[in-house]
Amino acid sequence: MKKIFKRVVMSLGVLATAGILASCGGKEEAGKDALPKEVNIGIIRVPNDKQVAISEDYFKEYFEDKGIKTNFMFFDSGVAANQAFASGSIDFAEMGYTNAVVALSTDIPVKLIWLHEILGSNEALVVPKDSKAKEVKDLKGKKIATPFSSTSHYSLLNALTEAGIKADVKLLDMQTSEIVAAWERGDIDGAYTWEPTLSAIKETGKVLTDSKELADKGYLTANIDLVREDFAKKYPDLVSDYIKVLNKAVSYYEKSPEKAAEAAAKPLEITPEEALKQMKATTWLSSEKQISADFLGTSDKPGNFHQVFMDTANFLKEQGSISEVPTMEEINDFIESSFVEKSLEK
């Protein structure tokens, strides 16, 4: 009952979003095995495999050549994407994996199917250059902004916990655009955020720690992709095609990083050099690596990321970000490796 209530509340909270997006999706041709006319895909503004795939028209090869229109919709946070999933307005979306934990704990009907990138120095804790803080422990009594329930929020909480000052810092929940404005006004003492907001505040700031340093301490974070469960059940081949699109972009980056960066840079309105810098700050995984023991694992043998997911859920529960911790059985069911496996079949 509690989960049903949460879903109802979330759905009511996104009626406006649903009304806007519903006009773009849900259209299907008659017939049991018919393909959808449109697929709605949530994106974030980072130079990753999905952005490369969009720029290189890989979706046309696997979707539009079948007569399926692909609609790409920007979400500033995983919170907003989860709301759209709850309303049934999108079919796929990428987000920080902490929001996938929230999706599972609040019973949003989605599956985790892909790890876009393992985060590194592209997410960081920054303070003004004139700040007296030289390390994280010096932030005691300060106001630090971050988007709540995000990978940056998770990393920040771990950094503060490691420094022994988690209870002594005031955390402010801000979207990325709000962080820049607050930073420029001098309303905050620091922020943990991602690109391109990170570069904007680094111009007048300095980094105290980043997600690469925290990953080295065992606090791995990643951007992931979710698919709406009903869509996956009805169109499993399209989900595998979606994986093929992303893997093709990963392969392109591995073979031609400069060209891939150029492809990703233009729609993001950044230079190819800046795009490549951000891309090199993360680790991209091919389909083969996705289903290795270090990450998603296979349908028969879950990988290490399942435990990372559980550890994160326990941490978010302690912070009050979620009210229920999913069981390992629920996590194993939520993380769906079969689509990657099928995409690799010859």
Stockholm file with secondary structure:
# STOCKHOLM 1.0

chainA/1-346         MKKIFKRVVMSLGVLATAGILASCGGKEEAGKDALPKEVNIGIIRVPNDKQVAISEDYFKEYFEDKGIKTNFMFFDSGVAANQAFASGSIDFAEMGYTNAVVALSTDIPVKLIWLHEILGSNEALVVPKDSKAKEVKDLKGKKIATPFSSTSHYSLLNALTEAGIKADVKLLDMQTSEIVAAWERGDIDGAYTWEPTLSAIKETGKVLTDSKELADKGYLTANIDLVREDFAKKYPDLVSDYIKVLNKAVSYYEKSPEKAAEAAAKPLEITPEEALKQMKATTWLSSEKQISADFLGTSDKPGNFHQVFMDTANFLKEQGSISEVPTMEEINDFIESSFVEKSLEK
#=GR chainA/1-346 SS CHHHHHHHHHHHTTHHHHHHHHTTSCCBCSSTTCCBSEEEEEECSSSSHHHHHHHTTHHHHHTGGGTCEEEEEECSSHHHHHHHHHTTCCSEEEEEHHHHHHHHHTTCSEEEEEEEEECCTTEEEEEETTCSCCSGGGGTTCEEEECTTSHHHHHHHHHHHHHTCGGGSEEEECCHHHHHHHHHHTCCSEEEEETTHHHHHHTTEEEEEEHHHHHHTTCCCEEEEEEEHHHHHHCHHHHHHHHHHHHHHHHHHHHCHHHHHHHHHHHHTSCHHHHHHHHHTSBCCCHHHHTSTTTTBCSSSBCHHHHHHHHHHHHHHHHTSCSCCCCHHHHHHHBCCHHHHHHTCC
#=GC SS_cons         CHHHHHHHHHHHTTHHHHHHHHTTSCCBCSSTTCCBSEEEEEECSSSSHHHHHHHTTHHHHHTGGGTCEEEEEECSSHHHHHHHHHTTCCSEEEEEHHHHHHHHHTTCSEEEEEEEEECCTTEEEEEETTCSCCSGGGGTTCEEEECTTSHHHHHHHHHHHHHTCGGGSEEEECCHHHHHHHHHHTCCSEEEEETTHHHHHHTTEEEEEEHHHHHHTTCCCEEEEEEEHHHHHHCHHHHHHHHHHHHHHHHHHHHCHHHHHHHHHHHHTSCHHHHHHHHHTSBCCCHHHHTSTTTTBCSSSBCHHHHHHHHHHHHHHHHTSCSCCCCHHHHHHHBCCHHHHHHTCC
//
